[in-house]
């Protein structure tokens, strides 16, 4: 039908001139939006999915491992011992699944149920980490102290990186919550391997709650984002993609 | 450019040919707009169409040679619309602007009355059945392509289509009355 002249389409009753005008308007706006696709974020989003996931995996691995390595190099061998293999694999599997889903391309269908289960796992699994790693060693994060604040700051940086890698930006809320789950689990694992405090109350209060804090922080960020867009273009219910 | 296949157009676009993107837009935007319109206002459907093509632009490096562009685009459009509908549900706000726009709109043209009636009946179907019927009946995708786009099995698509068409028939008969 698209190849028919406009008059024929109009006569057939399935197409209107107003539709053609609407398409012209979209075409113009799209051209402007594509022209704005510049800079680092646009380059990251234009990468193939494997490349985007690769960058995210490296960032998460660095978050988990780097503080431990730095602490190790600072003070030589530490009394830290490796955690049990089975739970380590379970947490790694949850983390990888979360990471993969948070950058899932939109041209593939996704399961709402799986997404919700993964976000829940990302936010709740840290509470199960309380007795996971032996701890007792004092790495970089342990020296700095204030696990909760450092963990939240590192986690928020991860969330922003994952959002920059995701093609939906902040409009894809499900993917955004998956990013929060990734950051929650990654920062908790980092702290688990690095924090000198092994008591369950500390781990529950200062580590496991980081995911919840990141979630609240993200909600506040979204509200601010929406408020800013409403100020810029009053009268529109949804921000335009070009503005994201 | 009009005689090129989708594959050739995408290859040209990935290589930086802006004209190829225009041709893809010309080829698919009308069908996508029709698929996006039910249940949302005119402004919103424009935004959703724009988002769909912007996603195509961002994910152009993912397009594998030999893949079918049509279900690829429709899957993006369906996901974009789902996200939008979830946002609306979350806000629990009636789209007041669109309601006012609809109230102010002129009455539909006589030649389109029947189509408008079918569209209204279609809008009353459960979302899962409506999506399948829109893609199959309006956008003329095969059941296999619809299954790809919606992300369910071929059998599930057939069942949804069968139930949806049956429901449409019943409601149309109720509306028109016994002949």
Interface residues (C-beta under 8 A of the other chain):
Chain A: X1 X2 X3 X13 X14 X15 X19 X22 X23 X25 X26 X27 X29 X30 X33 X34 X37 X42 X45 X46 X47 X48 X49 X105 X106 X107 X108 X109 X110 X111 X167 X168 X171 X172 X173 X174 X235 X236 X237 X238 X240 X241 X242
Chain B: X2 X22 X25 X26 X27 X28 X29 X30 X31 X33 X42 X43 X44 X45 X46 X47 X49 X50 X51 X53 X54 X55 X57 X58 X59 X60 X61 X62 X72 X73 X75 X76 X78 X79 X80 X83 X84 X86 X87 X90 X93 X95 X97 X109 X111 X112 X115 X149 X150 X151
